[in-house]
Amino acid sequence: MQKLTNKEEEIMKILWKLEKAFVKEILEKITGDRPHYNTLSTIVRNLQEKGYVDHEAFGNTHRYFPTISKEDYRKRFINTSIVDYYDNSYKSLVSHFAKEEKISVEELKEIIQLIEKRK
């Protein structure tokens, strides 16, 4: 599957929350700059072509729904990011967050405890 653009990810997050939605309903949930209805409709159709959503037809109207779960998407692209940006090293990933002060010592201890419980 192809990686999504930022706008496509934003739309997918809305669809994951709504589970099923018409373009109009998706448009109502967008915060900030809202695209034109036709632009949003094109983005949703692109998501369908990429295999992320499908639709149910109601006459000329379509109700869209995700075909991939948020969890499956996250797993796939977190793993790809670790390979691409951290030389396939989770240690490098955690080190990055520690250096950037994005993770606390307490959180690191919790992670260690989770790992030790799995042994």
Secondary structure, DSSP 8 states (H G I E B T S, - for coil): -----HHHHHHHHHHHHHSSEEHHHHHHH--SS---HHHHHHHHHHHHHTTSEEEEEETTEEEEEESS-HHHHHHHHHHHHHHHHSTT-HHHHHHHHHHTT-S-HHHHHHHHHHHHHH-
